[in-house]
Amino acid sequence: MNNRVSSLAQREQYVVTRWDAFLWWLSTAERELLVQCVVDRNRYKIIGMTVLATWSFATLAWTYFWSTITANIIISVSLGLFMGFIILTIDRALIKGMNKFNKKKVSPLILRSVLAITLGTFMAQPAILFMFDKEIRLQASIDNEVRKRSQQKEIDSLFTPQKQALQAERSGLNNQLTAKYNEVSTARQQFLAEIDGTGGTGKIGIHNIARAKKAEYEKLDSEYSQLGVFVLPRISSLDSNLASIDAKVKTENSMFAELLNNGFLTRIEALNHLVKKNMALQWRYLLIVVILMLIELMPVLAKTLLPSGTYDEKVKLTEDMEREIAEGNQLKEKQLKELYNRLAQQNDISCIEEFFASSKSEREQRLRARLEKWRQGDDETFDGFWERFKTDLLTKQEN
C-alpha cells in the first residue's frame, strides 16, 4: 500500500512505497521528515541498501559458520538469521548516532570503525572457508594425519618405559632358557657322538665315558625342564602384559582419531597453514579479507562519505522544537500544580476559620454545662475534671 504525502501548498506529491519505507527504516531515517527532503530521499535509500547488503552477507556468513558446527540445517539457518539480526541492530545503532551535529566526531568514528573491523574480520573467515573449501579440506586431512602421528608418539613415549622393562625381563628369561637349551643340546650331541664312535674316545657302544656323558645330558635336560616350568609361565605373563599395553595404545589412538573432525577451528588452522605455505594465496587472502571487511564497513562508510542534507537540519530543528515544547509543557504543569496547592491552602484556611468560628458558642455552652455539673458533684478532683475536659473539648495539634 502506498502512502501519499503532499506538501501544504499542494505543489508536490510524493508516493512512499513499501520498498522506500523499508530502506529508510534500515537507514534509521524518520519517514515523516524524510519525505519533505527531496535530495536526502535517495541518499538514505543508498544507506539502506548498504545496510541490507551487510545484513544479507552477515546472515549467509553466520549460517555457513554454524553449518561447520552442526549438521542440522534448520539450526544453522535459525542461528544464522539470529546473528544476522544482531549485526543489523549494531549497524543501525552505529549509523543512527552519526550526524553532522555531533560535537565529538573523531572518537565515535574510531570506535565504530574498530567495531566494524572486528566484526568484518570475523565474518570474513567463514566466507573464505567457503571459497577455499576443497583446498582447506585437503589441508585439514593432512593436519589431522600429523596430529595422529604426534598423538601416537606421545602415547608410545608414555608406555615405552613400562614396555622396555617388560621386554628386558622377557629377553633375559628367553636368553636364560636358550642358554640352558644350548647346554642340553651340546651334552646330547656329545653323548650321541660317544656311542656311535664319531666323537670322544671313538669307541662304539655304551662305555663308562658314554654313561657319564649320558648322565650329564640327562641332568642338564632335567634342569632345562625344571627351568621351563618356572620361566615359561612368566614369559606368557609378560607377553600378556605387552599385548595389554599394545591394546591400550591402540584404543587411545582410536579414541583420538574419532575426535578429529573438520570443524571451524580445524579449518581455520588448515587455512593458516595454507596461507603460510603459499605466497600467492597470502595476497589473495589479504585482499579477500579487506573486501569482506569493507562490506561490513559499508553502512558506516556510506553514512560518513555521503554529504549531509536538509534531513539532518530538520531532525535537529524537530528535536529542538520538541524539547522546547516539552520544557514549556513541564513548566505549565508545574504552574498549574502550584496554583492548585495555593488555592487549596486558601480554601482550607477559610474552612478551618469558619469551623472554629461556628463551633465557638457550642464549645462555650458545653464548657459551662461541664463546670456546673462538676460544682454540683463532690466525687471528682480538679485534675480528673481537667483531663476529661482536655479530651472532650480541647483541640489536638496536627503532626
C-alpha positions in Angstrom: 0.0 0.0 0.0 1.4 3.4 -1.0 1.3 6.4 1.4 0.7 9.7 -0.4 2.4 12.7 1.2 1.5 16.1 0.0 3.0 19.5 0.7 0.9 22.1 2.4 0.6 24.2 -0.8 -0.2 21.2 -2.9 2.7 21.9 -5.2 4.3 18.5 -4.9 3.2 15.0 -4.2 5.5 12.0 -3.3 4.3 8.5 -3.1 6.2 6.5 -0.4 6.4 2.8 -1.5 6.9 0.0 0.9 10.4 -0.6 -0.5 11.3 3.0 0.1 9.9 2.8 3.7 11.9 -0.4 4.3 15.1 1.1 3.1 14.6 4.2 5.1 13.9 2.0 8.2 17.2 0.2 7.6 19.0 3.6 7.4 17.2 4.7 10.6 15.6 7.7 8.9 12.3 9.2 10.1 9.9 8.9 7.2 7.7 11.8 8.3 10.7 14.2 8.0 12.5 12.5 5.1 9.5 12.7 2.7 10.0 16.5 2.8 13.7 16.3 1.8 13.9 15.7 -1.9 17.7 15.2 -2.2 18.1 13.2 1.0 15.5 10.6 0.0 17.9 8.9 -2.4 20.8 9.2 0.0 19.1 7.3 2.7 17.9 4.7 0.1 21.6 4.2 -0.7 22.5 3.9 3.0 19.6 1.4 3.4 20.9 -0.7 0.5 24.3 -0.9 2.2 22.7 -2.0 5.4 20.7 -4.6 3.6 23.8 -5.9 1.8 25.7 -6.1 5.1 22.7 -7.8 6.8 22.4 -10.4 4.0 26.2 -11.1 3.9 26.3 -11.4 7.7 23.3 -13.9 7.7 24.9 -16.0 5.0 28.3 -16.0 6.7 27.0 -16.9 10.1 24.7 -19.6 8.6 27.8 -21.2 6.9 29.7 -20.8 10.2 27.1 -22.7 12.1 26.9 -25.3 9.4 30.5 -26.2 10.2 29.5 -27.0 13.8 26.1 -28.7 13.4 24.7 -30.8 10.6 21.1 -29.7 11.3 20.3 -27.2 8.5 17.3 -25.8 10.5 19.5 -25.0 13.4 22.2 -23.5 11.1 19.7 -21.2 9.3 18.0 -20.2 12.5 21.2 -19.2 14.2 22.4 -17.5 11.1 19.3 -15.4 10.9 19.6 -14.6 14.6 23.3 -13.5 14.3 22.4 -11.6 11.2 19.7 -9.7 13.1 22.3 -8.8 15.8 24.6 -7.4 13.1 21.7 -5.5 11.6 20.9 -4.0 15.0 24.5 -3.0 15.6 24.8 -1.4 12.2 21.6 0.6 12.7 22.8 1.7 16.1 26.1 2.9 14.6 24.7 4.9 11.7 21.9 6.3 13.9 24.4 8.0 16.1 26.3 9.6 13.2 25.2 13.1 12.1 26.9 16.4 11.4 25.8 17.9 14.7 27.8 15.5 16.8 30.3 17.5 18.9 32.7 14.7 19.1 33.2 13.2 15.7 36.6 11.5 15.9 36.3 9.2 18.9 32.8 7.8 17.9 34.1 7.3 14.4 37.1 5.4 15.7 35.0 3.3 18.0 32.6 2.4 15.2 35.4 1.6 12.8 37.1 -0.7 15.4 33.8 -2.4 16.0 33.1 -2.8 12.3 36.7 -4.0 11.5 36.4 -6.6 14.3 33.0 -7.9 13.0 34.3 -7.8 9.4 37.4 -9.7 10.2 35.5 -12.5 12.0 32.7 -12.6 9.3 35.4 -12.8 6.6 36.7 -16.1 7.9 33.5 -18.2 7.1 33.3 -16.6 3.7 37.0 -17.5 3.0 36.4 -21.0 4.3 33.6 -21.4 1.8 35.7 -20.1 -1.1 38.6 -22.4 -0.5 36.6 -25.3 0.8 38.3 -28.1 -1.3 41.9 -26.9 -0.5 41.1 -26.4 3.2 39.5 -29.9 3.4 42.7 -31.4 1.9 45.0 -29.5 4.2 42.8 -30.4 7.2 43.1 -34.1 6.4 46.9 -33.7 6.2 46.9 -31.8 9.5 44.7 -34.5 11.1 47.2 -37.2 10.0 50.0 -35.2 11.5 48.0 -34.9 14.7 47.5 -38.7 14.7 51.2 -39.3 14.4 52.1 -36.8 17.1 49.5 -38.4 19.4 50.8 -41.8 18.6 54.3 -40.7 19.5 53.2 -39.2 22.8 51.3 -42.4 23.7 54.2 -44.6 22.8 56.6 -42.4 24.8 54.2 -42.7 27.8 54.1 -46.5 27.7 57.7 -47.0 26.4 59.4 -47.3 29.9 56.9 -50.0 31.0 57.2 -51.9 27.7 61.0 -51.7 27.8 61.1 -53.1 31.4 58.8 -56.0 30.4 60.7 -56.7 27.2 64.0 -56.6 29.0 62.7 -59.1 31.5 61.3 -61.3 28.8 64.5 -61.2 26.8 66.5 -62.1 29.9 64.3 -65.1 30.6 64.5 -66.2 26.9 68.3 -65.9 27.0 68.4 -67.9 30.1 66.2 -70.6 28.7 68.1 -70.6 25.4 71.4 -70.9 27.1 70.2 -73.9 29.1 68.8 -75.4 26.0 72.1 -75.0 24.2 73.8 -76.7 27.1 71.4 -79.6 26.8 71.8 -79.8 23.1 75.6 -79.8 23.3 75.5 -82.6 26.0 73.2 -84.7 23.9 75.4 -84.3 20.8 78.4 -85.3 22.8 76.6 -88.3 24.2 75.4 -89.5 20.7 78.9 -88.9 19.2 80.4 -91.0 22.0 78.1 -94.0 21.5 78.4 -94.1 17.7 82.1 -93.6 17.7 82.1 -90.3 15.8 83.5 -88.3 18.7 85.1 -88.6 22.1 87.0 -91.8 22.6 85.9 -93.2 19.2 84.6 -96.4 20.7 81.2 -97.6 19.6 78.7 -98.6 22.3 78.0 -97.8 25.9 81.1 -97.4 27.9 81.9 -95.6 31.1 82.6 -92.3 29.4 79.4 -92.7 27.4 77.5 -93.4 30.6 79.0 -90.3 32.2 78.0 -88.1 29.2 74.6 -89.6 29.2 74.2 -88.8 32.9 75.4 -85.3 32.3 72.9 -84.9 29.4 70.0 -86.2 31.5 71.0 -83.9 34.3 71.0 -80.9 32.1 67.8 -81.9 30.4 66.2 -82.2 33.8 67.4 -78.8 34.8 66.1 -77.4 31.5 62.7 -79.0 32.1 62.6 -77.5 35.7 63.7 -74.1 34.4 60.9 -74.2 31.8 58.3 -74.9 34.5 59.2 -71.5 36.1 60.2 -69.4 33.1 57.6 -70.3 30.5 54.6 -69.1 32.7 56.4 -65.9 33.4 57.2 -65.3 29.7 53.5 -66.0 29.0 52.5 -63.4 31.6 54.9 -60.9 30.2 53.5 -61.5 26.7 50.0 -60.9 28.1 51.1 -57.6 29.7 52.8 -56.5 26.5 49.6 -57.4 24.5 47.5 -55.4 27.0 49.7 -52.4 26.6 49.5 -52.6 22.8 45.7 -52.8 23.1 45.7 -49.7 25.3 47.8 -47.8 22.8 45.5 -48.9 20.0 42.4 -47.9 22.0 43.9 -44.4 22.8 44.8 -43.9 19.2 41.3 -44.9 18.0 39.7 -42.6 20.5 41.8 -39.7 19.4 41.1 -40.5 15.8 37.4 -40.3 16.5 37.8 -36.8 18.0 39.4 -35.5 14.8 37.0 -33.5 12.7 36.7 -30.8 10.1 35.2 -28.2 12.4 35.6 -24.4 12.3 38.8 -24.2 14.3 40.3 -27.1 12.4 39.6 -25.4 9.1 40.9 -22.1 10.3 44.1 -23.8 11.3 44.3 -25.5 7.9 43.7 -22.1 6.3 46.6 -20.6 8.3 48.9 -23.5 7.2 47.8 -22.9 3.5 48.5 -19.2 3.8 51.9 -19.8 5.3 52.9 -22.3 2.6 51.5 -20.4 -0.5 52.7 -16.9 -1.2 50.2 -16.4 -4.0 47.4 -17.3 -1.6 48.7 -14.9 1.0 48.0 -11.8 -1.1 44.6 -13.1 -2.3 43.7 -14.0 1.3 44.5 -10.4 2.5 42.7 -8.9 -0.5 39.6 -11.0 0.2 39.7 -10.1 3.9 39.9 -6.4 3.0 37.0 -6.7 0.6 34.8 -8.6 3.1 35.7 -6.1 5.8 34.7 -3.2 3.5 31.3 -5.0 3.1 30.8 -4.8 6.9 32.1 -1.2 6.9 29.8 -0.1 4.1 27.0 1.4 6.2 29.4 3.4 8.3 31.4 4.5 5.2 28.2 5.4 3.4 26.9 7.4 6.3 30.3 9.2 6.7 31.1 9.8 3.0 27.7 10.9 1.8 27.1 14.7 2.4 24.6 15.8 4.9 21.4 17.5 3.6 18.3 19.1 4.9 17.2 16.0 6.7 19.7 16.4 9.5 18.7 20.1 9.8 15.0 19.0 10.1 15.9 16.4 12.7 17.8 18.9 14.8 15.0 21.5 14.4 12.4 19.0 15.2 14.3 17.8 18.3 14.8 21.4 19.4 11.1 22.1 18.9 10.1 19.0 20.8 12.5 19.9 23.6 11.1 23.4 23.9 7.5 22.1 23.8 8.4 19.5 26.5 10.0 22.2 28.6 7.0 24.5 28.2 4.6 21.8 29.0 6.5 20.9 32.1 6.6 24.5 33.2 2.8 24.8 32.6 2.2 21.7 34.6 4.3 23.0 37.4 2.5 26.3 37.5 -0.9 24.6 37.5 0.1 22.4 40.4 1.4 25.4 42.3 -1.8 27.3 41.6 -3.8 24.3 42.8 -1.8 24.0 46.0 -2.1 27.7 46.7 -5.9 27.9 46.1 -6.4 24.6 48.1 -4.5 26.2 51.0 -6.5 29.3 50.9 -9.8 27.3 50.8 -8.6 25.1 53.7 -7.7 28.2 55.8 -11.2 29.7 55.2 -12.9 26.4 56.0 -10.9 25.9 59.3 -11.6 29.5 60.4 -15.3 29.1 59.7 -15.2 25.8 61.6 -13.7 27.3 64.7 -16.0 30.4 64.5 -19.1 28.3 64.2 -18.2 25.9 66.9 -17.1 28.6 69.4 -20.5 29.2 71.0 -21.3 25.5 71.2 -18.0 24.8 73.0 -18.7 27.6 75.5 -22.1 26.2 76.3 -20.6 22.7 76.8 -17.9 24.2 79.0 -20.5 25.9 81.2 -22.5 22.7 81.5 -19.5 20.7 82.5 -18.4 23.3 85.1 -21.9 23.4 86.6 -22.0 19.6 86.8 -18.6 19.5 88.4 -19.6 22.0 91.0 -22.6 20.0 92.0 -20.6 16.8 92.3 -18.1 16.1 95.1 -16.6 12.9 93.9 -14.2 14.1 91.2 -11.0 16.0 91.7 -9.9 19.0 89.7 -7.2 17.1 87.9 -9.7 14.4 86.8 -12.1 17.1 85.6 -9.2 18.8 83.7 -8.2 15.5 82.0 -11.7 14.9 80.7 -12.0 18.5 79.7 -8.9 18.2 77.5 -10.1 15.1 75.9 -13.6 16.2 75.1 -13.3 19.9 74.3 -9.7 21.0 73.5 -8.3 20.6 70.0 -5.2 18.4 69.2 -2.2 19.7 67.2 -1.7 18.2 63.8 1.5 16.2 63.4 
